[in-house]
Amino acid sequence: MINYFNSLSTNEIIFLTIGFIGQGLFASRFIFQWILSEKKGESYIPIIFWYLSISGGIGLLIYAIFRKDPVIIVGQTFGIFIYLRNLYLIYKK
């Protein structure tokens, strides 16, 4: 594992970091949703869920573009639009 990181360029390390941060933000949305649902005693999607989805999705999209991975690029682009639409519908009320 250490040899792997030693062989990476500075650019690769930067984009790996962006990807890991994006993945962390994306995964953390479920932790917030779980904790707040437990507090309410029912299934609940807090507004921070959508902000973490967007932030994490953008980080993963940047990483996917760097890696030239069309599957992740399409998936994250589509997801980001859905998350933005959900925020729009929330604030439209």
Secondary structure, DSSP 8 states (H G I E B T S, - for coil): -HHHHHT--HHHHHHHHHHHHHHHHHHHHHHHHHHHHHHHTS----HHHHHHHHHHHHHHHHHHHHHT-HHHHHHHHHHHHHHHHHHHHHHH-
